[in-house]
Amino acid sequence: MRFSRTGYYIEEYVKCSNCGELIYDPKRHPPRGTKQEAFCSDWCAKWRELRKGGETRPVLPLPKVKRLQQ
């Protein structure tokens, strides 16, 4: 798929295994050829871990977002 007029292409779509958000940061992509899951944030990884541990309704505090100063 062509991504822009400058010729950049998307090689693959990597989505968070928990919430489905597209992950653009290559540091968060799992190594190719592995079945390792990718997560967009530490919050999503912890939530998935609790669900796999048997927690039916995991409750985690939402991450704090730093606001830009105007």
Secondary structure, DSSP 8 states (H G I E B T S, - for coil): -B--TT--B-----B-TTT--B---GGGS--TTS-----SSHHHHHHHHHHHTT-SS-------------
